[in-house]
Amino acid sequence: MKTTIYDVAEKAGVSISTVSRVINNTGRISEKTRKKVLDVMAKLQYQPSVVASALTGKGTRTVGLIIPDVANPFFAEIARRVEDHGRRRGFNLIMCNTDNNPDTEEIYLSLIKQKSVDGLIIGTTTKKHTGLHSLIKDGFPVALIAQDIPELTIDVVTVDDFLGGYMATSHLVSLGHSRIGMMVGALTRTSERFRHQAYRQVLDENGIQYDEALVIKTGYSIKDSKQAALALLKSPKRPTAIFAYFDSLAIGVYQAAKELDLAIPDDLSVVGFDNTILATIVDPPLTTIAQPIDEMARQVMDLLVREIEGEKKTKQRVIFPPELIVRSSTKAL
C-alpha cells in the first residue's frame, strides 16, 4: 500500500499540518522536528503528491524556467542562480530549453501550466507572444529575466543592454579601432537590438562609418560563431576588433583567430558580454561586459514569489547597470 501523509505524521508523532509545513517549507518548525519528519519520510519512501496539492488550491511550490540553451554558460548560470534562490524561498524548479526556436517556446508555454507550476520565469524571446498573452490574460504569474518585451505589462529583470553595448564599443574605439566587427544572433532578442543600436551610435558619435558587412549574424553556439568569424576574418578588409553578443560567441572568435594564426590581442582585439566563467579560463582572459547574474536571479524570483503569494499587484521593470571588465583580450591599435 502506498505511504500517505497520515502514515508519516503517525510515525513521526506529529500532526498532519506539521508534515505539510515541512514539505512546503512554510511556517515555524524547529530544526529537530523538521529533521525528524524528513527522516521518517525517507525511511517510508514517502513522495508528496504535487498534483494533489494543486487540486486543493494550495499550489505545488514549483516554478517553471524557460531558457534558450542551458549549454550556454550565461543561461546555465542564470538557471543555477534562479534554482538556488527559489530553493531558499521553498520552491522547486522545472527547466525547459527552447534551442532558440519560437515554435518550441510556444509549445512549452502551453504545456507548462498543465504541469501545475505556480509561476513561470522566461529568459527567451518570442515572435508571436501568443502563449505569453494567454498566460498574462489568465492572471498567471510570469516574469522575464535578461530580456524585455516592452509592449507587455509584465515583471522584468534585466541589464541595461544599450549601456553595455555602448561601453563595449566605446572601449574599442578608445583603443584606436575603427574597423570594429560585431557578432550577433538573429537580432530577435531585445537585448541584441539594444546592443546593436549602441554599437551603431558609438560609431556615429566618433565619425566612423557603419559597415553592414562587419555585422555578422550567426547561431548562438561556439561552432556557429567560429564559422562566422572565419568568414569575417578572411575578408579583404578584416576588422581589427570584434564585439561579440555573448562570451560564448567570443570564444568562437578566439578559435577562428587561432586557426588563421592571428594573435589576440596583437592582431585582433575581442570584447564579449556576460562575464561568464568562459571569460576567465580562456587565454588571454576575455575583456567583457559583466551582468550581475546572481542579483538578477534573486530579484526575478522575489518578484515572482510575491505575485504567487498575492503580496503585489503592480508590475515592475528592474534594470541593472552593466560593468566593463577589462582583461587581456583588448589592446591599443
Residue, then its C-alpha position, 0 to 999 in steps of 0.5 A: m500500500k502506498t505511504t500517505i501523509y497520515d502514515v508519516a505524521e503517525k510515525a513521526g508523532v506529529s500532526i498532519s499540518t506539521v508534515s505539510r509545513v515541512i514539505n512546503n517549507t512554510g511556517r515555524i518548525s524547529e530544526k529537530t522536528r523538521k529533521k525528524v519528519l524528513d527522516v521518517m519520510a525517507k525511511l517510508q519512501y514517502q513522495p508528496s503528491v504535487v498534483a494533489s496539492a494543486l487540486t486543493g488550491k494550495g499550489t505545488r511550490t514549483v516554478g517553471l524556467i524557460i531558457p534558450d540553451v542551458a549549454n550556454p554558460f550565461f543561461a546555465e548560470i542564470a538557471r543555477r542562480v534562479e534554482d538556488h534562490g527559489r530553493r531558499r524561498g521553498f520552491n522547486l524548479i522545472m527547466c525547459n530549453t527552447d534551442n532558440n526556436p519560437d515554435t518550441e517556446e510556444i509549445y512549452l508555454s502551453l504545456i507548462k501550466q498543465k504541469s501545475v507550476d505556480g509561476l513561470i520565469i522566461g529568459t527567451t524571446t518570442k515572435k508571436h507572444t501568443g502563449l505569453h498573452s494567454l498566460i498574462k490574460d489568465g492572471f498567471p504569474v510570469a516574469l522575464i529575466a535578461q530580456d524585455i518585451p516592452e509592449l507587455t505589462i509584465d515583471v522584468v529583470t534585466v541589464d541595461d543592454f544599450l549601456g553595455g553595448y555602448m561601453a563595449t564599443s566605446h572601449l574599442v574605439s578608445l583603443g584606436h579601432s575603427r574597423i570594429g566587427m560585431m557578432v550577433g544572433a538573429l537580432t530577435r532578442t531585445s537585448e541584441r537590438f539594444r546592443h546593436q543600436a549602441y554599437r551603431q551610435v558609438l560609431d556615429e558619435n566618433g565619425i566612423q562609418y557603419d559597415e553592414a558587412l562587419v555585422i555578422k549574424t550567426g547561431y548562438s553556439i561556439k561552432d556557429s560563431k567560429q564559422a562566422a568569424l572565419a568568414l569575417l576574418k578572411s575578408p579583404k578588409r578584416p576588422t581589427a576588433i570584434f564585439a561579440y553578443f555573448d562570451s560564448l560567441a567570443i570564444g568562437v572568435y578566439q578559435a577562428a583567430k587561432e586557426l588563421d594564426l592571428a594573435i589576440p590581442d596583437d592582431l585582433s582585439v575581442v570584447g564579449f558580454d556576460n562575464t561568464i566563467l568562459a571569460t576567465i579560463v580562456d587565454p588571454p582572459l576575455t575583456t567583457i561586459a559583466q551582468p550581475i547574474d546572481e542579483m538578477a536571479r534573486q530579484v526575478m524570483d522575489l518578484l515572482v514569489r510575491e505575485i504567487e503569494g498575492e503580496k503585489k499587484t503592480k508590475q515592475r521593470v528592474i534594470f541593472p547597470p552593466e560593468l566593463i571588465v577589462r582583461s587581456s583580450t583588448k589592446a591599443l591599435 
